[in-house]
Amino acid sequence: MKHGYKRVCVSVHMRTDNSSDTAQFDSSSKSHSRGRMVSHMFSNLLLLWLLSHDLHITGLTYDASKEQSWNNQNLYSIPVGLDVRLRRLDLSNNFIRQLHTLVLPYLEQLDLSTNQLDLIAEGAFENLARLEELNLSRNALNNNLGNNTKALQSISTLKSLDISMNSLSDDAVELYLRNKSSLAQLKMSGNALRRLSHSLFNESKGLRAINIDDNLISVIEQGTFEPLSQLEILNLAKNNLVYICDFKLHKLKYLNLSRNSVEFFITQEDDQLYRLEILDLSFNKLLYFPIVPKMNHLRYLYLQNNMIGTLNSEDIMISETNSLYNEIINEKIDQKNILHSNWRLMPLIYIDLSYNHFRSFPGETLSLLSSLETMNFSYNCLQNITWTIRNYSDSGYRPQLFFPSLKHLDLQSNGLVYISLHFLGALSQIETLNLQDNSVQPCASVELFRSSYSTQQINFNTSCVAFGQLRTLKHLNLKENNIKMLRPNTFQGTSLVSLNLARNSHMVMHEDALEGVQTTLQSLIISERNMTSSDLSLPCLPVLTELKLSNNSLDVIPSSLSCSPLREIDIRNNVFMTLNHSLIHDLSVHLNVMYISGNHFNCCDSKWLTILNEFRIKLPDINNTECFTSVSNVVMAEYLKNPWLYCLIHTNTQEIHFGQMFIAVLFAFVILTIFILFTRKFCCTQRSFIV
């Protein structure tokens, strides 16, 4: 097989010998720099002596926390009269175009980011003897390179330099990095770099962290990172790198190559220890798993948004990867599985393989990761997870598939229908399983299932998933699976703490479906199921603290919940007119939050609301909740201000109690009688006056 990659490979390489060629520097530039240093040495010493003498005479003391911010002040020049004792000065987000000499002998941090700076006087930094951090990002440093670069060469104490987003070219960056032996952190993001030369960092050998993301880099010359024996962090994201075929940075801990066009990542096998802990290859064009260093500390591997799995079967991918490795390192093709031999030693605890092209689960490769705790395999093309381990001998021997440390598995949005019992049995420590947006149908309890089918039938002739196999399972998400039926004891054998059954609109839930997990279940989501109260039957759940029933057609909350110490309940967007005030009273003992909007509550049948109000239960959506009277709808928050008066005015006459009607009629009769008697008496009195 001929891949034809060798001529365009990029080496991310650090050799341990000193045999490579080093760049030669311009001797006249060095002489000029030395001359300027000598010419200013005496004046600088004199200035510092005068300042210290003045401070001593006036009795001023050095304030270690002195700082001043002129951030976002619409400045066009450096303010005059700056305190010479300043340690930190922030001049960011202004309109400063030129920088002249600063006399701030104690200054350690200077921020000039986001200005219009394009000219720095040659001696601008000569009096900043303690400057360690300089931020010049988002300016126009690509102009006046002669003056600007000479100004920066006068700072020999810098530990952190940010020259991001200045439209700098390869040559310009190399000029800015001269005389930076003390530099530990360098940021060059968002410039116009295309090639990293082997001489780029020759005067910055102390670098520990480099950010060169968001450039146009397509070539990294061999030996580019050779001087950087202390480099631990390297960010090359958002560039144009295609192949990484000679990774040799032994002391690097973090490498970000995301958002390039990388098709493969290969490390030539050796016995040296690599300190790499985090490798980010996301958003690339990987066709293969990366071949990582054999001896490594890799713990986090990001491979999401690639093209891994395009080769369909795991067998083909493994074979192609090993063949590619042999071709690149120019070795004869043999039977050695370099991919697996290296992955077997990888102490990985997290891997992200989401948004790839897997049609089958690569169990043989992934089961080698004995320390793996979290795997994200969402948004792939799986339909079934079956036993696909290759035979290793004529006897038909297959190694045991086993994930001894895996606790969190995300399989969302794959189109899964079937997961084999062999695979479930390999998840001996699983705690969280996300199966949202698949087509999984839960089996009945494992005992019933096994009694009905032979082992062979279980493996090949069924399409349901037996969750009872997962003894350690605590969190299960079955949202949006188009589940038809939850049979009795479906989750028996698990240790479920949370269960999400939302968006299974046609699901029939047997009254004993939650048997076996009543004493462990703390969170239950049954939202968006289009169910009525007659469809919902819940057992006593003595440790349930969260219940979500929103977006259904419920008008009654199950009375069995009175034994649950609910802290949060969500009944939004149902058809409730009232709530059982006795049940609400029982729940209020533990309840903290309740969501109620989107129902059709009767204002004058709301004793439950009074109870919630008295117990000071939080109702976050009370201002969006309406209730109705015979006259109109009312915002419930307004109703709560004076509920009795409001209902006295607006109560529907058909709903008035008989006793209240009798009292009202009697009251009217008494008033009328008194009025008649008074009228007669008044008339009689008038007649007597006339006579």
Buried (B, 14 or more C-beta within 10 A) or exposed (E): EEEEBEEEBBBBBBEEEEEEEEEEEEEEBEEEBEEBBEEBEEEBEEBBEEBEEEBEEEEEEEEEEBBBEBBEEEBEEBEEEBEBBBBBBBBBBBEBBBBEBBEBBBBBBBBBBBBEBBBBBBBBBBBBBEBBBBBBBBBBBBBBBEBBBBBBBBBBBBBBBBBBBBEBBBEBBBBBBBBBEBBBBBBBBBBBBBBBBBBBBBBBBBBBBBBBBBBBBBBBBBBBBBBBEEBBBBBBBBBEBBBBBBBBBBBBBBBBBBBBBBBBBBBBBEEEEBBBBBBBBBBBBBBBBBBBBBBBBBBBBBBBBBBBBBBEBBBEBBBBBBBBBBBBBEEEEEEEBBBBBBBBBBEBBBBBBBBBBBBBBBBBBBBBBBEBBBBBBBBBEBBBBBBBBEEEEEEEEBEEBBBEBBBBBBBBBBEBBBBBBBBBBBBBBBBBBBBBBBBBBBBBBBEBBBEEBEEEEBBEEBEBBBBBBBEEBBBBBBBBBBBEBBBBBBBBBBBBBBBBBBBBBEBEBBEBBBBBBBEBBBBBBBBBBEBBBEBBBBBEBEEBBBBBBBBBBBBBBBEBBBBBBBBBBBBBBBBBBBBBBEBBBBBBEEBBBBBBBBBBBBBBBBBBBBBBBEBEBEBEBBEBBBBBBEEEEBEBBBBBEEBEEBBEEBBEEEEEEEEEEEEEEEEEEEEEEEEEEEEEEEEEEEEEEEE
